[in-house]
């Protein structure tokens, strides 16, 4: 059996494509499937040591790893310091500063 190099450009590119595709599917799916897609994307990211893009990082809760939908699973508030996301599953807040 041939061993693979986890840092080869081909594998990294495939992992990034898979992560993007999972988040696209999570956007259209119901809540349970969306949460599963986020879990799979995180596992791929950790296994191949690929970062999840910053625009996709805002789409799931950092504490309970649930997919966030505005008005349904997350409350978004604008404060003078930045934007505050409050997860409605675990009631944790994530703050994003505005420059």
C-alpha positions as CSV (number, residue, x, y, z in Angstrom):
1,X,0.0,0.0,0.0
2,X,1.2,3.5,-0.9
3,X,1.3,6.1,1.9
4,X,0.0,9.5,1.2
5,X,1.5,12.8,2.2
6,X,-1.1,14.8,4.2
7,X,0.6,18.0,3.2
8,X,0.6,17.5,-0.6
9,X,-1.0,20.3,-2.5
10,X,-3.5,18.0,-4.2
11,X,-4.8,16.8,-0.9
12,X,-5.0,20.3,0.6
13,X,-6.8,21.6,-2.4
14,X,-9.3,18.7,-2.2
15,X,-9.9,19.3,1.5
16,X,-10.6,23.0,1.0
17,X,-13.0,22.2,-1.8
18,X,-14.8,19.6,0.3
19,X,-15.1,22.1,3.2
20,X,-16.5,24.8,0.9
21,X,-19.0,22.3,-0.5
22,X,-20.1,21.1,2.9
23,X,-20.9,24.7,3.9
24,X,-22.8,25.3,0.7
25,X,-24.9,22.2,1.4
26,X,-25.4,23.3,5.1
27,X,-26.9,26.5,3.9
28,X,-29.7,24.7,2.1
29,X,-30.3,21.8,4.5
30,X,-32.4,21.5,7.6
31,X,-30.9,22.0,11.1
32,X,-29.8,18.5,11.9
33,X,-28.1,18.0,8.5
34,X,-26.5,21.4,8.7
35,X,-25.0,20.6,12.1
36,X,-23.7,17.3,10.7
37,X,-22.1,19.1,7.7
38,X,-20.3,21.5,10.0
39,X,-19.0,18.6,12.1
40,X,-17.7,16.9,9.0
41,X,-16.0,20.1,7.7
42,X,-14.3,20.6,11.1
43,X,-13.1,17.0,11.1
44,X,-11.7,17.4,7.6
45,X,-10.0,20.6,8.6
46,X,-8.4,19.0,11.6
47,X,-7.3,15.8,9.9
48,X,-5.6,17.6,7.0
49,X,-4.5,20.7,9.0
50,X,-6.4,23.1,6.7
51,X,-7.8,26.3,8.0
52,X,-11.5,27.0,7.5
53,X,-11.8,30.3,5.7
54,X,-12.7,33.2,7.9
55,X,-16.1,33.9,6.1
56,X,-17.1,30.3,6.9
57,X,-15.9,30.5,10.5
58,X,-18.7,33.0,11.3
59,X,-21.3,30.5,10.2
60,X,-21.0,28.1,13.1
61,X,-20.9,28.5,16.9
62,X,-17.4,28.1,18.4
63,X,-18.8,26.6,21.6
64,X,-21.4,24.0,20.5
65,X,-20.4,23.8,16.8
66,X,-24.0,24.3,15.5
67,X,-24.7,25.9,12.2
68,X,-25.9,29.5,12.6
69,X,-28.9,30.8,10.7
70,X,-29.9,34.4,11.4
71,X,-33.2,34.7,13.2
72,X,-33.4,31.0,13.8
73,X,-30.3,29.8,15.7
74,X,-28.4,33.0,16.2
75,X,-29.2,36.6,17.3
76,X,-27.0,39.3,15.7
77,X,-26.6,42.6,17.5
78,X,-24.6,45.6,16.5
79,X,-22.7,47.4,19.3
80,X,-20.4,50.4,19.2
81,X,-17.4,48.0,19.5
82,X,-18.5,45.5,16.9
83,X,-20.9,42.7,16.1
84,X,-22.2,40.2,18.7
85,X,-23.5,36.8,17.7
86,X,-25.5,35.0,20.4
87,X,-26.1,31.3,19.8
88,X,-29.6,30.3,20.7
89,X,-28.6,26.7,21.5
90,X,-25.9,27.4,24.1
91,X,-26.5,31.1,24.8
92,X,-22.8,31.9,24.3
93,X,-21.7,35.1,22.6
94,X,-19.0,35.5,19.9
95,X,-17.8,39.1,19.3
96,X,-16.4,40.3,16.1
97,X,-14.6,43.7,16.4
98,X,-15.1,46.4,13.7
99,X,-11.9,48.2,12.6
